[in-house]
Structure formats: C-alpha cells, structure tokens
C-alpha cells in the first residue's frame, strides 16, 4: 500500500526539490526541502522542519539586484560548507 507521503511526492512536478511554505494570506514563510521532508519524523511540524532563510525578491527588483542576491547567497553557502 502506497503511503500518503509517496502519493504527494508523486504529484509534484519533476525536478522539484523545495516546497514553499506560505501563511493564509499567501505570504512566504519559508521553504522545506523534499530531501528533509522524507527523513523527518512524522510528528515534527512543518514550521520546525522548514528553513526560514530564504531569498525574497519583489517583482519590481532589478535583474542586477537579483543576480547580486544569488551571488551573495552562494558566497554564504560556500563559507558554511
């Protein structure tokens, strides 16, 4: 018998590695990696498992600002790994 988690994962688009967590007003709260979801205890809440360190861009941000934000994020990840 297929598990509910497996059914949900099967419905995700190919190459999906994150699920974005939003509040009732559709504001971004964080992101939950599928790889983390698979190994997290079923009793853990989404808020406890998700990362709140997400890059947020606004529709009126310039492409140059977005590119710089990605560069900055890559630099932070490189220092922590």
MDTraj code that builds the backbone (N, CA, C; nanometers):
import mdtraj as md
import numpy as np

residues = "UNK UNK UNK UNK UNK UNK UNK UNK UNK UNK UNK UNK UNK UNK UNK UNK UNK UNK UNK UNK UNK UNK UNK UNK UNK UNK UNK UNK UNK UNK UNK UNK UNK UNK UNK UNK UNK UNK UNK UNK UNK UNK UNK UNK UNK UNK UNK UNK UNK UNK UNK UNK UNK UNK UNK UNK UNK UNK UNK UNK UNK UNK UNK UNK UNK UNK UNK UNK UNK UNK UNK UNK UNK UNK UNK UNK UNK UNK UNK UNK UNK".split()
xyz = np.array([
    [0.0836, -0.1187, 0.0000],
    [0.0000, 0.0000, 0.0000],
    [0.0883, 0.1253, 0.0000],
    [0.0569, 0.2156, -0.0880],
    [0.1363, 0.3376, -0.1028],
    [0.1073, 0.4334, 0.0129],
    [0.2115, 0.4979, 0.0629],
    [0.1928, 0.5915, 0.1733],
    [0.1428, 0.7259, 0.1209],
    [0.0832, 0.8034, 0.2102],
    [0.0355, 0.9369, 0.1744],
    [0.1515, 1.0237, 0.1272],
    [0.2667, 1.0141, 0.1935],
    [0.3840, 1.0910, 0.1531],
    [0.4227, 1.0554, 0.0108],
    [0.4263, 0.9273, -0.0208],
    [0.4641, 0.8856, -0.1558],
    [0.3641, 0.9372, -0.2584],
    [0.2358, 0.9360, -0.2254],
    [0.1335, 0.9885, -0.3162],
    [0.1569, 1.1373, -0.3419],
    [0.1871, 1.2122, -0.2358],
    [0.2128, 1.3564, -0.2506],
    [0.3370, 1.3811, -0.3349],
    [0.4429, 1.3052, -0.3101],
    [0.5666, 1.3220, -0.3857],
    [0.5458, 1.2888, -0.5330],
    [0.4634, 1.1900, -0.5607],
    [0.4358, 1.1523, -0.6996],
    [0.3620, 1.2620, -0.7749],
    [0.2891, 1.3468, -0.7041],
    [0.2126, 1.4533, -0.7680],
    [0.2948, 1.5795, -0.7934],
    [0.4136, 1.5880, -0.7360],
    [0.4984, 1.7056, -0.7565],
    [0.5561, 1.7051, -0.8976],
    [0.5747, 1.8222, -0.9561],
    [0.6405, 1.8292, -1.0872],
    [0.7821, 1.7731, -1.0795],
    [0.8305, 1.7197, -1.1906],
    [0.9680, 1.6693, -1.1962],
    [1.0658, 1.7791, -1.1558],
    [1.1745, 1.7377, -1.0942],
    [1.2835, 1.8267, -1.0535],
    [1.2431, 1.9256, -0.9441],
    [1.1392, 1.8931, -0.8696],
    [1.1007, 1.9764, -0.7560],
    [1.1853, 1.9350, -0.6373],
    [1.2570, 2.0304, -0.5769],
    [1.3382, 1.9964, -0.4603],
    [1.2976, 2.0754, -0.3369],
    [1.2091, 2.1743, -0.3537],
    [1.1616, 2.2551, -0.2420],
    [1.0109, 2.2720, -0.2481],
    [0.9518, 2.2809, -0.1309],
    [0.8111, 2.3193, -0.1186],
    [0.8115, 2.4507, -0.0419],
    [0.7457, 2.5508, -0.0960],
    [0.7412, 2.6806, -0.0296],
    [0.6255, 2.6838, 0.0683],
    [0.6514, 2.7357, 0.1874],
    [0.5523, 2.7413, 0.2941],
    [0.4994, 2.8843, 0.3017],
    [0.3680, 2.8987, 0.2942],
    [0.3049, 3.0306, 0.2982],
    [0.1996, 3.0330, 0.4087],
    [0.1655, 3.1550, 0.4518],
    [0.0589, 3.1685, 0.5512],
    [-0.0753, 3.1801, 0.4790],
    [-0.1797, 3.2027, 0.5543],
    [-0.3149, 3.2096, 0.4951],
    [-0.3303, 3.3234, 0.3947],
    [-0.2474, 3.4251, 0.4078],
    [-0.2515, 3.5395, 0.3150],
    [-0.1528, 3.5207, 0.1993],
    [-0.0988, 3.3991, 0.1863],
    [-0.0049, 3.3632, 0.0798],
    [0.1301, 3.4347, 0.0898],
    [0.1674, 3.4777, 0.2108],
    [0.2993, 3.5375, 0.2322],
    [0.4002, 3.4259, 0.2588],
    [0.5157, 3.4386, 0.1968],
    [0.6201, 3.3381, 0.2111],
    [0.6740, 3.3355, 0.3540],
    [0.6734, 3.2166, 0.4133],
    [0.7276, 3.1984, 0.5476],
    [0.8604, 3.1243, 0.5460],
    [0.8774, 3.0365, 0.4491],
    [0.9993, 2.9581, 0.4430],
    [0.9924, 2.8545, 0.3333],
    [1.0870, 2.7623, 0.3370],
    [1.0936, 2.6558, 0.2371],
    [1.1292, 2.5255, 0.3065],
    [1.0756, 2.4187, 0.2536],
    [1.1013, 2.2855, 0.3081],
    [1.1591, 2.1988, 0.1970],
    [1.2813, 2.1534, 0.2170],
    [1.3464, 2.0676, 0.1184],
    [1.2790, 1.9307, 0.1186],
    [1.2508, 1.8795, 0.0001],
    [1.1890, 1.7476, -0.0123],
    [1.2790, 1.6425, 0.0526],
    [1.4099, 1.6554, 0.0355],
    [1.5025, 1.5585, 0.0950],
    [1.4916, 1.5573, 0.2474],
    [1.4657, 1.6736, 0.3067],
    [1.4493, 1.6806, 0.4522],
    [1.3135, 1.6246, 0.4930],
    [1.2122, 1.6528, 0.4129],
    [1.0774, 1.6036, 0.4421],
    [1.0750, 1.4520, 0.4488],
    [1.1462, 1.3888, 0.3588],
    [1.1455, 1.2428, 0.3504],
    [1.2034, 1.1778, 0.4762],
    [1.3016, 1.2412, 0.5389],
    [1.3690, 1.1794, 0.6541],
    [1.3245, 1.2368, 0.7887],
    [1.2356, 1.3369, 0.7873],
    [1.1904, 1.3983, 0.9120],
    [1.0836, 1.3133, 0.9781],
    [1.0904, 1.3041, 1.1093],
    [0.9897, 1.2320, 1.1868],
    [0.8514, 1.2873, 1.1552],
    [0.7540, 1.1996, 1.1419],
    [0.6187, 1.2405, 1.1043],
    [0.5502, 1.3283, 1.2075],
    [0.6012, 1.3316, 1.3303],
    [0.5415, 1.4136, 1.4352],
    [0.5937, 1.5577, 1.4333],
    [0.7002, 1.5837, 1.3590],
    [0.7594, 1.7173, 1.3516],
    [0.6701, 1.8067, 1.2669],
    [0.6496, 1.9299, 1.3124],
    [0.5670, 2.0233, 1.2360],
    [0.6459, 2.0798, 1.1186],
    [0.5737, 2.1272, 1.0193],
    [0.6371, 2.1895, 0.9030],
    [0.7205, 2.3090, 0.9475],
    [0.6675, 2.3887, 1.0395],
    [0.7414, 2.5077, 1.0839],
    [0.8736, 2.4711, 1.1503],
    [0.8794, 2.3559, 1.2154],
    [1.0042, 2.3135, 1.2791],
    [1.1035, 2.2588, 1.1770],
    [1.0544, 2.2038, 1.0671],
    [1.1411, 2.1416, 0.9680],
    [1.1847, 2.2372, 0.8570],
    [1.1086, 2.3442, 0.8364],
    [1.1382, 2.4334, 0.7234],
    [1.2534, 2.5283, 0.7554],
    [1.3098, 2.5828, 0.6499],
    [1.4130, 2.6856, 0.6622],
    [1.3462, 2.8206, 0.6399],
    [1.3754, 2.9144, 0.7282],
    [1.3211, 3.0491, 0.7113],
    [1.4221, 3.1414, 0.6438],
    [1.5398, 3.0878, 0.6157],
    [1.6442, 3.1659, 0.5482],
    [1.6270, 3.1503, 0.3975],
    [1.5308, 3.2204, 0.3435],
    [1.5031, 3.2135, 0.2003],
    [1.5254, 3.3503, 0.1371],
    [1.5679, 3.3479, 0.0129],
    [1.5884, 3.4718, -0.0601],
    [1.4528, 3.5194, -0.1111],
    [1.4217, 3.6444, -0.0844],
    [1.2948, 3.7010, -0.1293],
    [1.3224, 3.8127, -0.2279],
    [1.2617, 3.8028, -0.3437],
    [1.2719, 3.9062, -0.4461],
    [1.1331, 3.9610, -0.4727],
    [1.1269, 4.0887, -0.5055],
    [0.9994, 4.1526, -0.5377],
    [0.9903, 4.1721, -0.6882],
    [0.8691, 4.1768, -0.7412],
    [0.8528, 4.1927, -0.8864],
    [0.9217, 4.3168, -0.9428],
    [0.9348, 4.4221, -0.8633],
    [0.9963, 4.5445, -0.9143],
    [1.1474, 4.5514, -0.8890],
    [1.2073, 4.4445, -0.8325],
    [1.3528, 4.4399, -0.8174],
    [1.4171, 4.4305, -0.9559],
    [1.5309, 4.4950, -0.9707],
    [1.6041, 4.4896, -1.0978],
    [1.6768, 4.3552, -1.1094],
    [1.6925, 4.3093, -1.2320],
    [1.7615, 4.1830, -1.2570],
    [1.9016, 4.1845, -1.1974],
    [1.9689, 4.2983, -1.2039],
    [2.1041, 4.3103, -1.1470],
    [2.1012, 4.2858, -0.9960],
    [2.0003, 4.3380, -0.9275],
    [1.9878, 4.3172, -0.7831],
    [1.9624, 4.1697, -0.7525],
    [1.8811, 4.1051, -0.8342],
    [1.8524, 3.9626, -0.8154],
    [1.9795, 3.8802, -0.8354],
    [2.0548, 3.9111, -0.9399],
    [2.1792, 3.8389, -0.9660],
    [2.2770, 3.8570, -0.8505],
    [2.2856, 3.9781, -0.7971],
    [2.3752, 4.0041, -0.6837],
    [2.3300, 3.9265, -0.5602],
    [2.1996, 3.9172, -0.5398],
    [2.1473, 3.8411, -0.4259],
    [2.1857, 3.6940, -0.4369],
    [2.1790, 3.6380, -0.5587],
    [2.2204, 3.4989, -0.5782],
    [2.3699, 3.4828, -0.5529],
    [2.4504, 3.5773, -0.6004],
    [2.5949, 3.5719, -0.5753],
    [2.6239, 3.5765, -0.4260],
    [2.5555, 3.6645, -0.3547],
    [2.5740, 3.6763, -0.2096],
    [2.5348, 3.5471, -0.1391],
    [2.4241, 3.4877, -0.1818],
    [2.3782, 3.3626, -0.1214],
    [2.4788, 3.2510, -0.1456],
    [2.5321, 3.2418, -0.2662],
    [2.6325, 3.1401, -0.2967],
    [2.7566, 3.1586, -0.2101],
    [2.7961, 3.2835, -0.1874],
    [2.9129, 3.3108, -0.1029],
    [2.8879, 3.2665, 0.0399],
    [2.7692, 3.2905, 0.0918],
    [2.7340, 3.2485, 0.2274],
    [2.7380, 3.0964, 0.2373],
    [2.6789, 3.0271, 0.1405],
    [2.6782, 2.8811, 0.1418],
    [2.8200, 2.8246, 0.1311],
    [2.9043, 2.8882, 0.0517],
    [3.0425, 2.8408, 0.0367],
    [3.1185, 2.8514, 0.1682],
    [3.0922, 2.9568, 0.2463],
    [3.1600, 2.9727, 0.3751],
    [3.1111, 2.8717, 0.4784],
    [2.9880, 2.8248, 0.4650],
    [2.9317, 2.7329, 0.5647],
    [2.9501, 2.5859, 0.5285],
    [3.0036, 2.5586, 0.4095],
    [3.0192, 2.4167, 0.3678],
    [3.1607, 2.3814, 0.3419],
])
top = md.Topology()
chain = top.add_chain()
for i, resn in enumerate(residues, 1):
    res = top.add_residue(resn, chain, resSeq=i)
    for name in ("N", "CA", "C"):
        top.add_atom(name, md.element.get_by_symbol(name[0]), res)
traj = md.Trajectory(xyz[None], top)
